[in-house]
């Protein structure tokens, strides 16, 4: 999961997918991680608002720490999911010429929502964090269905 600073959207997606994988008893099949395209918050926990909203829905993000997306991630993972076009572009620039990982947008797996991006809630209000959760829950469910893990 990839966003800009790895403190709002991507850790939320990380936490949601990780819990869905656990509930599907698919921990052996899927490793979940998140990163940011920028180095703004390396080592910091997710934004307190993101944690608060996620926890209300049963997702604990407290153990996560921000890190920056690395070129090596394109060899370590099979799938890298960006939250928006800008971060997808930045990730593509970082990727090696023949990456192992396929780079896609998380929203490509949405089944109930029609959107191409998970909007950044950082400068908005509470509704933005709830919208991120709505989109991410939908997309993560769609991803697990596409991977035939549920």
HUHU-V836133 format. One line per field, one symbol per residue. phi: phi as a letter, one per 40 degrees, with the letter a starting at -180 (. if undefined). psi: psi as a letter, one per 30 degrees, with the letter a starting at -180 (. if undefined). Layout:
# HUHU-V836133
phi=???
psi=???
This chain:
# HUHU-V836133
phi=.bbcbgbbcccccdcccdccccccfbdccabbaaabcbbcbdgccdddccccccccbgbcbcccbcaccbdcccbcbcabbccaccccccccccccdbccccbacdccccbbbbabaccccdcbcddccccdcdcccccccccccccgcb
psi=kkaefhfdeeeeeeeeeeeeeefghgeffkkkllllflgegkflllkeeeeeeeefggkjgffkkklkkleffffelfkkjlfleefeeeeeefkleikekkklkeffgkffkjlfljkjfegaaeeeeeeeeeeeeeeeeeeeeefhf.
